[in-house]
Amino acid sequence: MLFFSYFKELVGKEVTVELKNDLAIRGTLHSVDQYLNIKLENIKVVDDDKYPHMLSVRNCFIRGSVVRYVELPPDGVDVDILHDATRREARGS
Amino acid sequence: MSTGPGLESLVNQTISIITNDGRIIVGTLRGFDQATNIILDESHERVYSTREGVQQLALGLYIIRGDNMYVWLLRSVVGELDEELDLVNDLSKIKAHPLKPVIH
């Protein structure tokens, strides 16, 4: 549940999601759910000459299981708070 | 979203799906469930290749199992028709490698 809560804090920020098929999509985080499925708005595909497959698309839903990375804005991360939360979560379980 | 993916607002809209094996399927969303299994009506597949322009293969009514799909591309509501026309016009000129399959 930690990362679900963490991503909820990041709603509205711009993130880049890299998928397990090497496609990378940049967009504004619209919502996230318990499976870490991600909805992005106003998307732009990174390297869109190679991937014109999503030309007319503004928003997308990405299944959590196919995400490799989520790149976050550096100032969107409070590392100390994340450390504390992770320690608490580890202790709790 | 513990009731499942927030897809109610998309029912009867045109959407594109990218599947596990890298195919793109376009159709009208008719229904879905908690596992993201979906019913897609009037669907067609768009095949990209580097040699020819995009091909469209008509498929009809499909049920796609949730664990085979990984990205849903939602067409914007505003200007949806115009964008569709643009895309159709340029499809024959688009050449690209097909998408890679997902490797877990």
N, CA and C atoms of all chains as a GROMACS GRO file, in nm:
protein
  591
    1MET      N    1   0.083  -0.122   0.000
    1MET     CA    2   0.000   0.000   0.000
    1MET      C    3   0.085   0.125   0.000
    2LEU      N    4   0.213   0.110   0.031
    2LEU     CA    5   0.299   0.228   0.043
    2LEU      C    6   0.307   0.303  -0.087
    3PHE      N    7   0.335   0.231  -0.196
    3PHE     CA    8   0.352   0.300  -0.324
    3PHE      C    9   0.220   0.350  -0.379
    4PHE      N   10   0.112   0.284  -0.348
    4PHE     CA   11  -0.020   0.335  -0.385
    4PHE      C   12  -0.039   0.472  -0.320
    5SER      N   13  -0.014   0.484  -0.191
    5SER     CA   14  -0.026   0.613  -0.124
    5SER      C   15   0.072   0.714  -0.181
    6TYR      N   16   0.194   0.666  -0.210
    6TYR     CA   17   0.295   0.755  -0.263
    6TYR      C   18   0.254   0.813  -0.397
    7PHE      N   19   0.202   0.729  -0.487
    7PHE     CA   20   0.161   0.778  -0.618
    7PHE      C   21   0.039   0.869  -0.607
    8LYS      N   22  -0.046   0.844  -0.509
    8LYS     CA   23  -0.161   0.933  -0.493
    8LYS      C   24  -0.113   1.074  -0.463
    9GLU      N   25  -0.003   1.086  -0.389
    9GLU     CA   26   0.054   1.219  -0.361
    9GLU      C   27   0.105   1.285  -0.488
   10LEU      N   28   0.143   1.204  -0.587
   10LEU     CA   29   0.204   1.259  -0.709
   10LEU      C   30   0.103   1.292  -0.818
   11VAL      N   31  -0.027   1.273  -0.790
   11VAL     CA   32  -0.127   1.304  -0.892
   11VAL      C   33  -0.115   1.450  -0.931
   12GLY      N   34  -0.116   1.476  -1.063
   12GLY     CA   35  -0.102   1.613  -1.111
   12GLY      C   36   0.040   1.645  -1.155
   13LYS      N   37   0.136   1.562  -1.116
   13LYS     CA   38   0.274   1.587  -1.156
   13LYS      C   39   0.301   1.519  -1.289
   14GLU      N   40   0.405   1.567  -1.360
   14GLU     CA   41   0.440   1.504  -1.486
   14GLU      C   42   0.540   1.391  -1.460
   15VAL      N   43   0.508   1.274  -1.516
   15VAL     CA   44   0.595   1.158  -1.499
   15VAL      C   45   0.619   1.093  -1.634
   16THR      N   46   0.724   1.014  -1.642
   16THR     CA   47   0.748   0.935  -1.763
   16THR      C   48   0.742   0.788  -1.723
   17VAL      N   49   0.653   0.714  -1.790
   17VAL     CA   50   0.638   0.572  -1.758
   17VAL      C   51   0.708   0.492  -1.866
   18GLU      N   52   0.804   0.410  -1.827
   18GLU     CA   53   0.870   0.322  -1.925
   18GLU      C   54   0.812   0.183  -1.907
   19LEU      N   55   0.767   0.126  -2.018
   19LEU     CA   56   0.701  -0.004  -2.013
   19LEU      C   57   0.798  -0.116  -2.044
   20LYS      N   58   0.752  -0.237  -2.019
   20LYS     CA   59   0.838  -0.354  -2.039
   20LYS      C   60   0.859  -0.388  -2.186
   21ASN      N   61   0.792  -0.316  -2.277
   21ASN     CA   62   0.823  -0.337  -2.419
   21ASN      C   63   0.906  -0.221  -2.472
   22ASP      N   64   0.969  -0.147  -2.380
   22ASP     CA   65   1.061  -0.037  -2.413
   22ASP      C   66   0.992   0.093  -2.455
   23LEU      N   67   0.861   0.095  -2.464
   23LEU     CA   68   0.790   0.218  -2.496
   23LEU      C   69   0.792   0.309  -2.373
   24ALA      N   70   0.819   0.438  -2.394
   24ALA     CA   71   0.817   0.531  -2.281
   24ALA      C   72   0.717   0.641  -2.310
   25ILE      N   73   0.632   0.669  -2.213
   25ILE     CA   74   0.524   0.766  -2.231
   25ILE      C   75   0.533   0.871  -2.123
   26ARG      N   76   0.537   0.998  -2.165
   26ARG     CA   77   0.539   1.107  -2.067
   26ARG      C   78   0.400   1.165  -2.056
   27GLY      N   79   0.357   1.200  -1.936
   27GLY     CA   80   0.224   1.259  -1.923
   27GLY      C   81   0.200   1.303  -1.780
   28THR      N   82   0.084   1.363  -1.760
   28THR     CA   83   0.047   1.408  -1.626
   28THR      C   84  -0.026   1.294  -1.556
   29LEU      N   85   0.017   1.264  -1.434
   29LEU     CA   86  -0.046   1.154  -1.359
   29LEU      C   87  -0.187   1.195  -1.320
   30HIS      N   88  -0.285   1.120  -1.373
   30HIS     CA   89  -0.424   1.152  -1.346
   30HIS      C   90  -0.475   1.071  -1.228
   31SER      N   91  -0.442   0.943  -1.227
   31SER     CA   92  -0.485   0.861  -1.115
   31SER      C   93  -0.408   0.730  -1.110
   32VAL      N   94  -0.418   0.665  -0.996
   32VAL     CA   95  -0.349   0.537  -0.976
   32VAL      C   96  -0.444   0.451  -0.893
   33ASP      N   97  -0.429   0.318  -0.901
   33ASP     CA   98  -0.516   0.234  -0.818
   33ASP      C   99  -0.433   0.133  -0.741
   34GLN      N  100  -0.501   0.044  -0.669
   34GLN     CA  101  -0.432  -0.049  -0.579
   34GLN      C  102  -0.335  -0.141  -0.654
   35TYR      N  103  -0.358  -0.163  -0.785
   35TYR     CA  104  -0.267  -0.248  -0.862
   35TYR      C  105  -0.153  -0.166  -0.923
   36LEU      N  106  -0.151  -0.036  -0.887
   36LEU     CA  107  -0.057   0.057  -0.950
   36LEU      C  108  -0.080   0.068  -1.100
   37ASN      N  109  -0.204   0.043  -1.145
   37ASN     CA  110  -0.243   0.082  -1.280
   37ASN      C  111  -0.237   0.235  -1.282
   38ILE      N  112  -0.195   0.292  -1.395
   38ILE     CA  113  -0.172   0.436  -1.403
   38ILE      C  114  -0.255   0.495  -1.515
   39LYS      N  115  -0.319   0.606  -1.489
   39LYS     CA  116  -0.384   0.681  -1.597
   39LYS      C  117  -0.305   0.809  -1.616
   40LEU      N  118  -0.265   0.833  -1.741
   40LEU     CA  119  -0.191   0.955  -1.774
   40LEU      C  120  -0.275   1.041  -1.866
   41GLU      N  121  -0.259   1.173  -1.853
   41GLU     CA  122  -0.328   1.265  -1.944
   41GLU      C  123  -0.227   1.345  -2.024
   42ASN      N  124  -0.274   1.395  -2.141
   42ASN     CA  125  -0.189   1.478  -2.228
   42ASN      C  126  -0.056   1.412  -2.253
   43ILE      N  127  -0.063   1.291  -2.304
   43ILE     CA  128   0.060   1.214  -2.316
   43ILE      C  129   0.142   1.253  -2.438
   44LYS      N  130   0.270   1.229  -2.424
   44LYS     CA  131   0.360   1.243  -2.539
   44LYS      C  132   0.452   1.122  -2.533
   45VAL      N  133   0.465   1.053  -2.644
   45VAL     CA  134   0.553   0.937  -2.644
   45VAL      C  135   0.697   0.985  -2.659
   46VAL      N  136   0.785   0.936  -2.575
   46VAL     CA  137   0.926   0.966  -2.588
   46VAL      C  138   0.975   0.894  -2.713
   47ASP      N  139   1.049   0.963  -2.800
   47ASP     CA  140   1.096   0.900  -2.923
   47ASP      C  141   0.978   0.866  -3.014
   48ASP      N  142   0.897   0.967  -3.044
   48ASP     CA  143   0.774   0.936  -3.117
   48ASP      C  144   0.792   0.912  -3.266
   49ASP      N  145   0.917   0.932  -3.317
   49ASP     CA  146   0.937   0.893  -3.458
   49ASP      C  147   0.938   0.742  -3.467
   50LYS      N  148   0.991   0.680  -3.360
   50LYS     CA  149   0.997   0.535  -3.360
   50LYS      C  150   0.863   0.475  -3.325
   51TYR      N  151   0.779   0.549  -3.250
   51TYR     CA  152   0.653   0.495  -3.203
   51TYR      C  153   0.536   0.584  -3.242
   52PRO      N  154   0.500   0.586  -3.372
   52PRO     CA  155   0.387   0.671  -3.411
   52PRO      C  156   0.254   0.609  -3.377
   53HIS      N  157   0.255   0.493  -3.313
   53HIS     CA  158   0.133   0.416  -3.292
   53HIS      C  159   0.032   0.487  -3.205
   54MET      N  160   0.075   0.594  -3.135
   54MET     CA  161  -0.018   0.658  -3.042
   54MET      C  162  -0.040   0.804  -3.080
   55LEU      N  163  -0.033   0.835  -3.209
   55LEU     CA  164  -0.036   0.974  -3.255
   55LEU      C  165  -0.156   1.054  -3.208
   56SER      N  166  -0.277   0.998  -3.223
   56SER     CA  167  -0.394   1.081  -3.197
   56SER      C  168  -0.446   1.063  -3.056
   57VAL      N  169  -0.364   1.013  -2.968
   57VAL     CA  170  -0.411   0.978  -2.835
   57VAL      C  171  -0.369   1.082  -2.733
   58ARG      N  172  -0.464   1.124  -2.649
   58ARG     CA  173  -0.436   1.225  -2.546
   58ARG      C  174  -0.415   1.162  -2.409
   59ASN      N  175  -0.497   1.060  -2.380
   59ASN     CA  176  -0.494   1.002  -2.245
   59ASN      C  177  -0.479   0.852  -2.256
   60CYS      N  178  -0.418   0.794  -2.154
   60CYS     CA  179  -0.410   0.648  -2.159
   60CYS      C  180  -0.415   0.586  -2.020
   61PHE      N  181  -0.452   0.460  -2.020
   61PHE     CA  182  -0.456   0.378  -1.899
   61PHE      C  183  -0.348   0.273  -1.917
   62ILE      N  184  -0.260   0.261  -1.822
   62ILE     CA  185  -0.150   0.166  -1.833
   62ILE      C  186  -0.163   0.063  -1.722
   63ARG      N  187  -0.167  -0.065  -1.759
   63ARG     CA  188  -0.180  -0.172  -1.662
   63ARG      C  189  -0.052  -0.178  -1.577
   64GLY      N  190  -0.067  -0.186  -1.447
   64GLY     CA  191   0.047  -0.182  -1.356
   64GLY      C  192   0.152  -0.287  -1.386
   65SER      N  193   0.106  -0.406  -1.431
   65SER     CA  194   0.198  -0.518  -1.449
   65SER      C  195   0.297  -0.499  -1.564
   66VAL      N  196   0.274  -0.399  -1.650
   66VAL     CA  197   0.366  -0.381  -1.763
   66VAL      C  198   0.461  -0.264  -1.747
   67VAL      N  199   0.455  -0.200  -1.627
   67VAL     CA  200   0.543  -0.086  -1.605
   67VAL      C  201   0.680  -0.137  -1.562
   68ARG      N  202   0.784  -0.084  -1.627
   68ARG     CA  203   0.920  -0.114  -1.582
   68ARG      C  204   0.964  -0.004  -1.486
   69TYR      N  205   0.958   0.120  -1.530
   69TYR     CA  206   0.996   0.233  -1.443
   69TYR      C  207   0.891   0.342  -1.447
   70VAL      N  208   0.884   0.421  -1.339
   70VAL     CA  209   0.812   0.547  -1.344
   70VAL      C  210   0.916   0.654  -1.308
   71GLU      N  211   0.947   0.742  -1.406
   71GLU     CA  212   1.043   0.849  -1.378
   71GLU      C  213   0.970   0.967  -1.319
   72LEU      N  214   1.021   1.016  -1.206
   72LEU     CA  215   0.952   1.123  -1.133
   72LEU      C  216   1.030   1.253  -1.141
   73PRO      N  217   0.961   1.366  -1.125
   73PRO     CA  218   1.033   1.493  -1.118
   73PRO      C  219   1.119   1.493  -0.992
   74PRO      N  220   1.244   1.536  -1.001
   74PRO     CA  221   1.334   1.529  -0.885
   74PRO      C  222   1.280   1.603  -0.763
   75ASP      N  223   1.211   1.715  -0.789
   75ASP     CA  224   1.158   1.788  -0.674
   75ASP      C  225   1.024   1.732  -0.627
   76GLY      N  226   0.978   1.626  -0.694
   76GLY     CA  227   0.853   1.566  -0.651
   76GLY      C  228   0.875   1.460  -0.544
   77VAL      N  229   1.002   1.437  -0.510
   77VAL     CA  230   1.034   1.327  -0.418
   77VAL      C  231   1.093   1.383  -0.290
   78ASP      N  232   1.030   1.352  -0.178
   78ASP     CA  233   1.094   1.384  -0.050
   78ASP      C  234   1.154   1.253   0.000
   79VAL      N  235   1.285   1.239  -0.021
   79VAL     CA  236   1.351   1.111   0.006
   79VAL      C  237   1.341   1.072   0.152
   80ASP      N  238   1.352   1.169   0.242
   80ASP     CA  239   1.349   1.137   0.386
   80ASP      C  240   1.214   1.078   0.426
   81ILE      N  241   1.108   1.139   0.380
   81ILE     CA  242   0.974   1.089   0.413
   81ILE      C  243   0.956   0.949   0.358
   82LEU      N  244   1.008   0.928   0.238
   82LEU     CA  245   0.997   0.797   0.174
   82LEU      C  246   1.076   0.693   0.254
   83HIS      N  247   1.196   0.731   0.298
   83HIS     CA  248   1.277   0.642   0.382
   83HIS      C  249   1.201   0.601   0.507
   84ASP      N  250   1.146   0.702   0.577
   84ASP     CA  251   1.072   0.674   0.701
   84ASP      C  252   0.956   0.580   0.675
   85ALA      N  253   0.880   0.609   0.570
   85ALA     CA  254   0.762   0.528   0.540
   85ALA      C  255   0.803   0.385   0.508
   86THR      N  256   0.914   0.370   0.436
   86THR     CA  257   0.960   0.237   0.401
   86THR      C  258   1.003   0.159   0.525
   87ARG      N  259   1.072   0.228   0.616
   87ARG     CA  260   1.114   0.162   0.740
   87ARG      C  261   0.993   0.119   0.821
   88ARG      N  262   0.894   0.206   0.828
   88ARG     CA  263   0.772   0.173   0.904
   88ARG      C  264   0.702   0.053   0.844
   89GLU      N  265   0.695   0.053   0.712
   89GLU     CA  266   0.629  -0.056   0.641
   89GLU      C  267   0.703  -0.187   0.663
   90ALA      N  268   0.835  -0.181   0.660
   90ALA     CA  269   0.916  -0.302   0.679
   90ALA      C  270   0.899  -0.355   0.821
   91ARG      N  271   0.897  -0.265   0.918
   91ARG     CA  272   0.879  -0.304   1.057
   91ARG      C  273   0.740  -0.366   1.078
   92GLY      N  274   0.641  -0.301   1.017
   92GLY     CA  275   0.502  -0.345   1.034
   92GLY      C  276   0.479  -0.486   0.982
   93SER      N  277   0.538  -0.517   0.865
   93SER     CA  278   0.521  -0.650   0.808
   93SER      C  279   0.633  -0.739   0.857
   94MET      N  280  -0.953   0.316  -0.632
   94MET     CA  281  -1.023   0.245  -0.740
   94MET      C  282  -1.037   0.098  -0.708
   95SER      N  283  -1.079   0.066  -0.584
   95SER     CA  284  -1.081  -0.076  -0.549
   95SER      C  285  -1.197  -0.147  -0.616
   96THR      N  286  -1.284  -0.073  -0.684
   96THR     CA  287  -1.392  -0.139  -0.757
   96THR      C  288  -1.348  -0.182  -0.895
   97GLY      N  289  -1.220  -0.164  -0.924
   97GLY     CA  290  -1.172  -0.202  -1.057
   97GLY      C  291  -1.129  -0.078  -1.132
   98PRO      N  292  -1.076  -0.096  -1.251
   98PRO     CA  293  -1.025   0.019  -1.326
   98PRO      C  294  -1.136   0.118  -1.353
   99GLY      N  295  -1.107   0.245  -1.348
   99GLY     CA  296  -1.209   0.348  -1.368
   99GLY      C  297  -1.242   0.366  -1.513
  100LEU      N  298  -1.314   0.269  -1.568
  100LEU     CA  299  -1.338   0.271  -1.712
  100LEU      C  300  -1.484   0.296  -1.748
  101GLU      N  301  -1.567   0.323  -1.648
  101GLU     CA  302  -1.709   0.343  -1.677
  101GLU      C  303  -1.730   0.455  -1.778
  102SER      N  304  -1.650   0.562  -1.763
  102SER     CA  305  -1.668   0.678  -1.849
  102SER      C  306  -1.631   0.649  -1.994
  103LEU      N  307  -1.565   0.535  -2.016
  103LEU     CA  308  -1.519   0.506  -2.152
  103LEU      C  309  -1.613   0.415  -2.230
  104VAL      N  310  -1.715   0.364  -2.163
  104VAL     CA  311  -1.803   0.271  -2.235
  104VAL      C  312  -1.867   0.344  -2.352
  105ASN      N  313  -1.870   0.277  -2.467
  105ASN     CA  314  -1.920   0.330  -2.593
  105ASN      C  315  -1.829   0.434  -2.657
  106GLN      N  316  -1.707   0.447  -2.606
  106GLN     CA  317  -1.609   0.534  -2.670
  106GLN      C  318  -1.514   0.450  -2.754
  107THR      N  319  -1.452   0.516  -2.850
  107THR     CA  320  -1.350   0.447  -2.930
  107THR      C  321  -1.220   0.448  -2.853
  108ILE      N  322  -1.162   0.331  -2.840
  108ILE     CA  323  -1.034   0.323  -2.771
  108ILE      C  324  -0.940   0.236  -2.851
  109SER      N  325  -0.810   0.249  -2.825
  109SER     CA  326  -0.711   0.158  -2.882
  109SER      C  327  -0.646   0.084  -2.768
  110ILE      N  328  -0.614  -0.039  -2.794
  110ILE     CA  329  -0.550  -0.124  -2.694
  110ILE      C  330  -0.416  -0.168  -2.749
  111ILE      N  331  -0.316  -0.166  -2.667
  111ILE     CA  332  -0.191  -0.233  -2.706
  111ILE      C  333  -0.188  -0.363  -2.627
  112THR      N  334  -0.170  -0.474  -2.698
  112THR     CA  335  -0.172  -0.604  -2.630
  112THR      C  336  -0.031  -0.648  -2.593
  113ASN      N  337  -0.027  -0.752  -2.513
  113ASN     CA  338   0.098  -0.811  -2.465
  113ASN      C  339   0.198  -0.839  -2.575
  114ASP      N  340   0.145  -0.886  -2.691
  114ASP     CA  341   0.235  -0.925  -2.801
  114ASP      C  342   0.261  -0.809  -2.896
  115GLY      N  343   0.222  -0.688  -2.858
  115GLY     CA  344   0.258  -0.570  -2.936
  115GLY      C  345   0.163  -0.535  -3.048
  116ARG      N  346   0.041  -0.589  -3.045
  116ARG     CA  347  -0.056  -0.554  -3.148
  116ARG      C  348  -0.139  -0.435  -3.104
  117ILE      N  349  -0.190  -0.361  -3.201
  117ILE     CA  350  -0.277  -0.248  -3.169
  117ILE      C  351  -0.417  -0.280  -3.220
  118ILE      N  352  -0.514  -0.278  -3.132
  118ILE     CA  353  -0.652  -0.307  -3.170
  118ILE      C  354  -0.739  -0.188  -3.134
  119VAL      N  355  -0.815  -0.140  -3.230
  119VAL     CA  356  -0.900  -0.023  -3.211
  119VAL      C  357  -1.045  -0.069  -3.212
  120GLY      N  358  -1.126  -0.017  -3.121
  120GLY     CA  359  -1.268  -0.056  -3.124
  120GLY      C  360  -1.348   0.025  -3.026
  121THR      N  361  -1.477  -0.009  -3.015
  121THR     CA  362  -1.566   0.060  -2.922
  121THR      C  363  -1.580  -0.024  -2.797
  122LEU      N  364  -1.553   0.036  -2.683
  122LEU     CA  365  -1.562  -0.037  -2.556
  122LEU      C  366  -1.708  -0.058  -2.520
  123ARG      N  367  -1.746  -0.183  -2.501
  123ARG     CA  368  -1.885  -0.212  -2.464
  123ARG      C  369  -1.894  -0.251  -2.318
  124GLY      N  370  -1.791  -0.316  -2.264
  124GLY     CA  371  -1.799  -0.357  -2.125
  124GLY      C  372  -1.663  -0.398  -2.073
  125PHE      N  373  -1.653  -0.405  -1.939
  125PHE     CA  374  -1.527  -0.445  -1.878
  125PHE      C  375  -1.560  -0.504  -1.741
  126ASP      N  376  -1.457  -0.561  -1.677
  126ASP     CA  377  -1.481  -0.611  -1.542
  126ASP      C  378  -1.361  -0.581  -1.453
  127GLN      N  379  -1.365  -0.633  -1.333
  127GLN     CA  380  -1.262  -0.605  -1.233
  127GLN      C  381  -1.122  -0.644  -1.281
  128ALA      N  382  -1.115  -0.750  -1.362
  128ALA     CA  383  -0.984  -0.799  -1.407
  128ALA      C  384  -0.940  -0.731  -1.536
  129THR      N  385  -1.012  -0.627  -1.574
  129THR     CA  386  -0.986  -0.556  -1.700
  129THR      C  387  -1.005  -0.643  -1.824
  130ASN      N  388  -1.085  -0.749  -1.813
  130ASN     CA  389  -1.130  -0.818  -1.935
  130ASN      C  390  -1.222  -0.719  -2.004
  131ILE      N  391  -1.219  -0.712  -2.137
  131ILE     CA  392  -1.307  -0.615  -2.200
  131ILE      C  393  -1.379  -0.670  -2.321
  132ILE      N  394  -1.489  -0.604  -2.355
  132ILE     CA  395  -1.564  -0.635  -2.476
  132ILE      C  396  -1.543  -0.518  -2.571
  133LEU      N  397  -1.494  -0.549  -2.689
  133LEU     CA  398  -1.462  -0.445  -2.787
  133LEU      C  399  -1.544  -0.473  -2.912
  134ASP      N  400  -1.623  -0.372  -2.954
  134ASP     CA  401  -1.708  -0.390  -3.071
  134ASP      C  402  -1.645  -0.320  -3.191
  135GLU      N  403  -1.681  -0.366  -3.313
  135GLU     CA  404  -1.633  -0.306  -3.439
  135GLU      C  405  -1.482  -0.288  -3.435
  136SER      N  406  -1.414  -0.390  -3.391
  136SER     CA  407  -1.271  -0.372  -3.371
  136SER      C  408  -1.193  -0.402  -3.499
  137HIS      N  409  -1.080  -0.336  -3.510
  137HIS     CA  410  -0.988  -0.368  -3.619
  137HIS      C  411  -0.846  -0.355  -3.566
  138GLU      N  412  -0.759  -0.428  -3.630
  138GLU     CA  413  -0.620  -0.424  -3.589
  138GLU      C  414  -0.543  -0.335  -3.684
  139ARG      N  415  -0.455  -0.255  -3.631
  139ARG     CA  416  -0.369  -0.172  -3.715
  139ARG      C  417  -0.230  -0.234  -3.715
  140VAL      N  418  -0.187  -0.277  -3.833
  140VAL     CA  419  -0.057  -0.343  -3.844
  140VAL      C  420   0.043  -0.245  -3.901
  141TYR      N  421   0.147  -0.216  -3.824
  141TYR     CA  422   0.251  -0.125  -3.871
  141TYR      C  423   0.366  -0.206  -3.927
  142SER      N  424   0.421  -0.159  -4.038
  142SER     CA  425   0.542  -0.224  -4.087
  142SER      C  426   0.633  -0.119  -4.146
  143THR      N  427   0.760  -0.156  -4.159
  143THR     CA  428   0.855  -0.058  -4.212
  143THR      C  429   0.853  -0.057  -4.363
  144ARG      N  430   0.789  -0.157  -4.422
  144ARG     CA  431   0.792  -0.164  -4.569
  144ARG      C  432   0.670  -0.100  -4.632
  145GLU      N  433   0.552  -0.126  -4.574
  145GLU     CA  434   0.432  -0.065  -4.632
  145GLU      C  435   0.368   0.024  -4.527
  146GLY      N  436   0.270   0.101  -4.570
  146GLY     CA  437   0.194   0.183  -4.477
  146GLY      C  438   0.109   0.095  -4.387
  147VAL      N  439   0.037   0.160  -4.297
  147VAL     CA  440  -0.042   0.086  -4.198
  147VAL      C  441  -0.156   0.008  -4.266
  148GLN      N  442  -0.172  -0.117  -4.225
  148GLN     CA  443  -0.284  -0.198  -4.274
  148GLN      C  444  -0.388  -0.207  -4.165
  149GLN      N  445  -0.515  -0.210  -4.206
  149GLN     CA  446  -0.621  -0.229  -4.107
  149GLN      C  447  -0.693  -0.360  -4.135
  150LEU      N  448  -0.703  -0.446  -4.033
  150LEU     CA  449  -0.771  -0.574  -4.050
  150LEU      C  450  -0.897  -0.574  -3.965
  151ALA      N  451  -1.014  -0.593  -4.029
  151ALA     CA  452  -1.140  -0.588  -3.955
  151ALA      C  453  -1.157  -0.716  -3.873
  152LEU      N  454  -1.203  -0.699  -3.747
  152LEU     CA  455  -1.214  -0.814  -3.658
  152LEU      C  456  -1.355  -0.839  -3.607
  153GLY      N  457  -1.436  -0.733  -3.590
  153GLY     CA  458  -1.571  -0.755  -3.538
  153GLY      C  459  -1.576  -0.744  -3.387
  154LEU      N  460  -1.658  -0.828  -3.322
  154LEU     CA  461  -1.679  -0.820  -3.177
  154LEU      C  462  -1.577  -0.908  -3.106
  155TYR      N  463  -1.502  -0.850  -3.014
  155TYR     CA  464  -1.395  -0.924  -2.946
  155TYR      C  465  -1.411  -0.918  -2.796
  156ILE      N  466  -1.371  -1.028  -2.729
  156ILE     CA  467  -1.349  -1.020  -2.585
  156ILE      C  468  -1.199  -1.036  -2.565
  157ILE      N  469  -1.138  -0.940  -2.495
  157ILE     CA  470  -0.994  -0.948  -2.473
  157ILE      C  471  -0.972  -0.969  -2.324
  158ARG      N  472  -0.895  -1.071  -2.292
  158ARG     CA  473  -0.868  -1.102  -2.153
  158ARG      C  474  -0.774  -0.999  -2.091
  159GLY      N  475  -0.803  -0.956  -1.973
  159GLY     CA  476  -0.731  -0.847  -1.908
  159GLY      C  477  -0.582  -0.865  -1.898
  160ASP      N  478  -0.537  -0.987  -1.873
  160ASP     CA  479  -0.393  -0.999  -1.854
  160ASP      C  480  -0.317  -1.001  -1.986
  161ASN      N  481  -0.389  -0.989  -2.098
  161ASN     CA  482  -0.322  -0.979  -2.227
  161ASN      C  483  -0.309  -0.837  -2.276
  162MET      N  484  -0.369  -0.742  -2.203
  162MET     CA  485  -0.364  -0.606  -2.253
  162MET      C  486  -0.274  -0.528  -2.164
  163TYR      N  487  -0.206  -0.432  -2.218
  163TYR     CA  488  -0.133  -0.355  -2.121
  163TYR      C  489  -0.145  -0.205  -2.130
  164VAL      N  490  -0.179  -0.154  -2.245
  164VAL     CA  491  -0.203  -0.009  -2.246
  164VAL      C  492  -0.333   0.017  -2.316
  165TRP      N  493  -0.411   0.104  -2.262
  165TRP     CA  494  -0.532   0.147  -2.328
  165TRP      C  495  -0.509   0.290  -2.370
  166LEU      N  496  -0.534   0.319  -2.494
  166LEU     CA  497  -0.517   0.455  -2.542
  166LEU      C  498  -0.655   0.515  -2.555
  167LEU      N  499  -0.678   0.619  -2.482
  167LEU     CA  500  -0.811   0.679  -2.481
  167LEU      C  501  -0.814   0.797  -2.573
  168ARG      N  502  -0.900   0.793  -2.669
  168ARG     CA  503  -0.909   0.909  -2.759
  168ARG      C  504  -0.969   1.025  -2.682
  169SER      N  505  -0.922   1.142  -2.712
  169SER     CA  506  -0.979   1.258  -2.644
  169SER      C  507  -1.122   1.276  -2.692
  170VAL      N  508  -1.205   1.328  -2.607
  170VAL     CA  509  -1.346   1.346  -2.644
  170VAL      C  510  -1.360   1.468  -2.735
  171VAL      N  511  -1.290   1.575  -2.697
  171VAL     CA  512  -1.299   1.696  -2.779
  171VAL      C  513  -1.223   1.675  -2.908
  172GLY      N  514  -1.283   1.699  -3.019
  172GLY     CA  515  -1.214   1.688  -3.146
  172GLY      C  516  -1.187   1.545  -3.185
  173GLU      N  517  -1.258   1.455  -3.125
  173GLU     CA  518  -1.233   1.312  -3.150
  173GLU      C  519  -1.246   1.279  -3.297
  174LEU      N  520  -1.354   1.328  -3.361
  174LEU     CA  521  -1.380   1.294  -3.500
  174LEU      C  522  -1.271   1.348  -3.591
  175ASP      N  523  -1.229   1.473  -3.566
  175ASP     CA  524  -1.127   1.531  -3.652
  175ASP      C  525  -0.998   1.454  -3.645
  176GLU      N  526  -0.963   1.417  -3.522
  176GLU     CA  527  -0.837   1.344  -3.507
  176GLU      C  528  -0.844   1.211  -3.577
  177GLU      N  529  -0.960   1.149  -3.570
  177GLU     CA  530  -0.978   1.018  -3.634
  177GLU      C  531  -0.956   1.034  -3.784
  178LEU      N  532  -1.015   1.139  -3.842
  178LEU     CA  533  -1.000   1.162  -3.985
  178LEU      C  534  -0.854   1.184  -4.022
  179ASP      N  535  -0.788   1.266  -3.944
  179ASP     CA  536  -0.647   1.293  -3.972
  179ASP      C  537  -0.568   1.165  -3.976
  180LEU      N  538  -0.591   1.086  -3.874
  180LEU     CA  539  -0.513   0.963  -3.860
  180LEU      C  540  -0.538   0.870  -3.978
  181VAL      N  541  -0.666   0.860  -4.018
  181VAL     CA  542  -0.700   0.772  -4.129
  181VAL      C  543  -0.633   0.820  -4.257
  182ASN      N  544  -0.633   0.951  -4.278
  182ASN     CA  545  -0.571   1.004  -4.398
  182ASN      C  546  -0.423   0.973  -4.405
  183ASP      N  547  -0.354   0.983  -4.291
  183ASP     CA  548  -0.209   0.967  -4.294
  183ASP      C  549  -0.162   0.825  -4.272
  184LEU      N  550  -0.256   0.737  -4.239
  184LEU     CA  551  -0.214   0.601  -4.203
  184LEU      C  552  -0.132   0.534  -4.311
  185SER      N  553  -0.170   0.556  -4.438
  185SER     CA  554  -0.101   0.485  -4.545
  185SER      C  555   0.042   0.534  -4.558
  186LYS      N  556   0.071   0.651  -4.500
  186LYS     CA  557   0.207   0.703  -4.513
  186LYS      C  558   0.294   0.671  -4.392
  187ILE      N  559   0.232   0.617  -4.287
  187ILE     CA  560   0.311   0.591  -4.167
  187ILE      C  561   0.381   0.457  -4.179
  188LYS      N  562   0.512   0.462  -4.162
  188LYS     CA  563   0.587   0.337  -4.162
  188LYS      C  564   0.660   0.329  -4.028
  189ALA      N  565   0.647   0.218  -3.963
  189ALA     CA  566   0.716   0.202  -3.835
  189ALA      C  567   0.733   0.056  -3.805
  190HIS      N  568   0.829   0.029  -3.719
  190HIS     CA  569   0.844  -0.108  -3.671
  190HIS      C  570   0.723  -0.142  -3.586
  191PRO      N  571   0.679  -0.267  -3.592
  191PRO     CA  572   0.572  -0.308  -3.500
  191PRO      C  573   0.624  -0.298  -3.356
  192LEU      N  574   0.531  -0.283  -3.262
  192LEU     CA  575   0.572  -0.272  -3.123
  192LEU      C  576   0.628  -0.405  -3.073
  193LYS      N  577   0.717  -0.395  -2.978
  193LYS     CA  578   0.774  -0.518  -2.922
  193LYS      C  579   0.676  -0.581  -2.824
  194PRO      N  580   0.686  -0.712  -2.806
  194PRO     CA  581   0.602  -0.775  -2.704
  194PRO      C  582   0.657  -0.742  -2.565
  195VAL      N  583   0.569  -0.758  -2.465
  195VAL     CA  584   0.609  -0.732  -2.327
  195VAL      C  585   0.692  -0.848  -2.276
  196ILE      N  586   0.804  -0.817  -2.211
  196ILE     CA  587   0.885  -0.923  -2.149
  196ILE      C  588   0.890  -0.893  -2.001
  197HIS      N  589   0.837  -0.987  -1.921
  197HIS     CA  590   0.831  -0.961  -1.777
  197HIS      C  591   0.963  -0.992  -1.707
   0.00000   0.00000   0.00000
